[in-house]
């Protein structure tokens, strides 16, 4: 007797070409466990969301195989839907999978499909563009745009090095104003990150206090006017000492507005450039359901409990 439909959505150009064998094995073993399995491949940008939206509400789950961009598209197609998603990392950074300590092995994935627990995850909105982890305005989005427009096949980490170095020498770091829930946080930010979860690329914890299901977005604003300030910010961030620095402003809220008077700046969400400023960030509380291993607690969940227990009151400096 079939347990239900498992729709596998795979990005064929993600990762290092190992997806076809993995998908074949996953499909075979899931079928042996009594599931009806359907495998579909994305054919271009945005297609993952279309495939997820076409999944019936009574499906057992959707399995997303790809990088963070693929997972964003697939889960965006499941917003406010009853269908949960199981993510399998096969991209370059795999930030979302690392956030929840998912290894993406065949055994783990099959166990999550059959026995996993569904947890609610907030979805951030950058204007009309959903994101699960983070959104950047300015420098990091400009780097992302350079990588995207030159992409040919899978993206490797080294593809970011040349654009970063080139833009460090040419980017002007125009000032941006940031408002959190109607209150001005700063009017001279050079680099901005709005986060729903704590991890960023390359293992950086730019927004280490972010919790993916607390109904709040975190915003980190770096005051930077040149490459040397930006490099010093990077070092402090790598060491985890940036939030207390006088040139870094931090806030939390449900509505964050970012604007630059000098010129429109690029905006990226989960590693994909989606438009230009001005941008308004809002939140959809627990709008998607993510499948995680049953009976386990991820490190992010452990940290979330600790941060909730020690979180300052709304009137504290951390919420200013």
C-alpha positions in Angstrom: 0.0 0.0 0.0 1.4 3.4 -1.1 2.2 5.8 1.8 1.9 8.9 -0.3 3.5 11.0 -3.0 7.1 12.0 -2.7 8.0 14.5 -5.3 11.8 14.9 -5.8 12.8 18.2 -7.4 16.4 18.2 -8.5 18.6 20.9 -9.9 20.7 19.0 -12.5 23.5 21.6 -12.7 24.0 21.9 -9.0 27.0 20.4 -7.3 29.6 18.1 -8.8 27.5 15.9 -11.0 26.7 13.3 -8.4 23.0 14.0 -8.3 21.8 11.6 -11.0 23.1 8.5 -9.1 21.8 9.8 -5.7 18.4 10.5 -7.2 18.1 7.1 -8.7 19.0 5.4 -5.4 16.7 7.6 -3.4 13.8 7.0 -5.8 14.4 3.2 -5.7 14.7 2.9 -1.9 11.7 5.3 -1.3 9.6 3.1 -3.7 10.6 0.0 -1.8 9.4 1.6 1.4 5.9 2.1 -0.1 6.0 5.7 -1.4 4.9 6.8 -4.8 7.9 8.6 -6.2 7.9 11.3 -8.9 11.2 12.9 -10.0 11.3 16.2 -11.9 14.3 18.3 -12.9 14.5 22.1 -12.9 15.0 23.7 -16.3 15.9 27.3 -15.4 15.6 30.0 -12.8 12.3 30.0 -11.0 11.3 26.5 -12.2 11.8 24.9 -8.8 9.1 27.1 -7.4 6.7 26.3 -10.2 7.3 22.5 -9.7 6.7 22.9 -5.9 3.5 24.9 -6.5 2.2 22.1 -8.8 2.6 19.5 -6.0 -0.8 18.5 -4.6 -1.6 19.4 -1.0 -2.0 15.8 0.0 1.5 14.9 -1.1 3.7 13.2 1.6 6.6 15.6 1.0 8.7 17.4 -1.5 12.5 16.6 -1.6 14.6 19.5 -2.8 18.1 18.4 -4.2 20.4 21.3 -5.0 22.0 24.4 -3.6 20.6 27.2 -1.4 19.1 28.9 -4.5 17.2 25.7 -5.4 15.9 25.2 -1.8 14.7 28.9 -1.7 12.8 28.4 -4.9 11.2 25.1 -3.9 10.2 26.2 -0.4 8.9 29.5 -1.9 6.4 27.3 -3.8 5.3 25.7 -0.5 4.6 28.9 1.4 1.4 28.5 3.6 1.0 25.0 2.2 0.6 21.8 4.2 3.3 20.0 2.2 6.6 19.7 4.1 10.0 19.8 2.4 13.1 17.7 2.9 16.3 19.4 1.7 19.3 17.6 0.3 22.5 19.7 0.0 24.3 19.5 -3.4 25.5 23.0 -3.9 28.6 25.1 -3.2 27.9 26.5 0.3 24.8 24.6 1.4 24.2 27.1 4.2 20.6 26.0 4.9 21.6 22.4 5.3 24.6 23.4 7.6 22.3 25.5 9.7 20.2 22.4 10.5 23.2 20.0 10.5 21.8 18.0 7.6 24.5 15.8 5.9 22.3 14.8 2.9 23.3 11.1 2.9 21.0 8.6 1.4 20.3 6.9 4.7 19.6 10.2 6.5 17.3 11.5 3.7 15.3 8.3 3.6 14.9 8.4 7.4 13.7 12.0 7.3 11.2 11.3 4.5 9.7 8.4 6.4 10.1 9.5 10.1 11.1 13.1 10.1 9.4 15.9 12.1 8.1 19.0 10.4 9.1 22.3 12.0 7.8 25.7 11.0 10.3 28.1 9.5 9.7 31.9 9.1 10.0 33.3 5.5 11.5 36.7 5.0 10.2 38.9 2.1 12.4 41.4 0.3 9.7 43.4 -1.4 7.9 40.5 -3.2 10.9 38.1 -3.1 10.9 35.4 -0.4 14.1 34.2 1.4 14.8 31.6 4.0 18.2 32.7 5.3 19.5 36.2 4.5 19.3 39.1 2.1 22.1 41.6 1.4 22.0 45.1 0.0 25.0 46.7 -1.6 28.5 45.2 -1.7 27.7 41.5 -1.2 24.8 41.7 -3.7 27.1 43.4 -6.2 29.6 40.5 -5.8 26.7 38.0 -6.3 25.6 39.8 -9.4 29.1 39.6 -10.9 29.2 35.8 -10.2 25.7 35.2 -11.5 26.2 37.0 -14.8 29.3 35.0 -15.6 28.0 31.7 -14.4 28.5 28.7 -16.6 27.3 25.5 -14.9 27.8 24.8 -11.2 29.2 27.7 -9.1 32.4 26.9 -7.1 33.6 29.0 -4.2 36.6 30.3 -6.1 34.2 32.0 -8.5 33.7 34.7 -5.8 37.3 35.6 -5.3 38.0 37.7 -8.3 34.7 39.7 -8.1 35.4 40.4 -4.4 38.9 41.7 -5.0 37.8 43.7 -8.0 34.8 45.3 -6.2 36.9 46.1 -3.1 38.9 48.4 -5.3 36.0 49.9 -7.3 32.9 49.8 -5.1 32.1 53.2 -3.6 30.1 52.0 -0.5 27.3 54.6 -0.8 25.4 55.3 2.4 22.2 53.6 3.1 19.5 54.4 5.7 17.9 51.6 7.7 14.6 51.8 9.5 13.4 49.0 11.9 9.7 49.0 12.8 9.4 52.7 12.0 12.6 53.7 14.0 15.8 54.9 12.3 18.6 52.5 13.1 21.3 54.2 11.0 21.6 56.5 8.0 25.2 55.8 7.0 25.5 52.0 6.5 27.8 50.9 3.7 26.9 47.2 3.8 23.7 45.6 5.1 22.6 42.1 5.8 19.1 41.1 6.9 18.9 37.6 8.4 16.4 35.0 9.3 18.9 32.4 10.3 22.5 32.8 11.7 24.8 31.4 9.1 26.1 33.2 6.0 28.5 31.9 3.3 32.0 30.7 4.1 30.8 29.8 7.7 30.4 33.4 8.7 28.0 34.2 11.5 27.1 37.7 10.6 23.8 37.6 12.5 24.6 35.1 15.2 21.4 35.9 17.2 19.0 35.2 14.3 16.4 32.5 15.0 14.4 31.1 12.2 11.1 30.8 13.9 11.0 33.7 16.3 8.9 36.0 14.1 11.7 38.6 13.8 14.3 39.6 11.3 17.8 40.6 12.3 19.7 43.4 10.5 23.4 44.0 10.7 24.7 47.3 9.3 28.4 47.9 8.6 29.5 51.5 8.4 32.2 51.3 5.7 33.6 53.9 3.3 36.5 52.1 1.8 38.1 48.7 1.2 40.2 48.9 4.4 37.3 49.4 6.7 35.5 46.5 4.9 38.5 44.3 5.4 38.7 45.1 9.1 34.9 44.4 9.4 35.5 41.0 7.8 38.3 40.1 10.3 36.1 41.2 13.3 33.2 39.2 11.9 35.3 36.1 11.4 36.4 36.4 15.0 32.8 37.0 16.1 33.6 40.4 17.6 31.7 42.6 15.2 28.3 43.2 16.9 29.8 45.2 19.7 31.8 47.5 17.5 30.9 51.1 17.2 30.9 51.0 13.4 28.3 48.2 13.4 24.6 48.8 14.1 22.3 45.9 14.9 18.5 45.6 15.2 15.6 43.2 15.2 12.1 43.7 14.0 9.2 42.7 11.8 9.6 45.4 9.2 12.9 46.7 7.9 13.3 49.4 5.3 16.5 50.1 3.4 17.1 53.0 1.0 20.1 54.7 -0.7 19.7 58.3 -1.8 22.8 58.2 -4.0 21.6 55.4 -6.4 19.6 52.2 -6.5 21.7 49.3 -5.1 21.5 45.6 -5.9 19.6 43.3 -3.6 20.3 39.6 -3.2 18.2 36.9 -1.4 19.8 33.6 -0.4 22.5 34.2 -3.0 20.4 35.3 -5.9 20.1 38.9 -7.1 16.4 39.8 -7.3 16.3 43.6 -7.8 17.5 47.0 -6.5 16.8 49.2 -3.6 14.7 50.7 -2.1 13.6 47.5 -0.4 11.2 46.7 2.4 11.6 43.6 4.4 8.6 41.8 6.1 8.1 38.4 7.6 5.7 35.5 7.1 5.8 33.6 10.5 6.4 29.8 10.2 5.1 29.9 6.6 6.9 26.7 5.4 7.4 23.3 7.0 10.9 21.8 7.0 11.5 18.1 7.7 14.3 17.3 10.2 15.5 14.1 11.7 13.0 12.8 14.4 14.2 12.7 18.0 17.2 14.9 17.4 17.9 18.6 18.2 20.0 20.6 15.7 22.8 22.8 17.0 20.8 25.8 15.8 17.9 24.7 17.9 20.1 24.3 20.9 21.5 27.8 20.4 18.0 29.1 19.9 16.9 27.8 23.3 20.0 29.5 24.9 19.4 32.8 23.0 15.7 32.8 23.9 16.5 32.2 27.6 19.0 35.2 27.6 17.3 37.4 25.0 17.0 41.1 26.2 13.7 42.7 26.7 12.3 44.9 23.8 13.5 48.0 25.5 17.1 46.9 25.6 19.9 48.3 23.3 19.8 45.2 21.2 16.3 46.2 20.0 17.2 49.8 19.5 
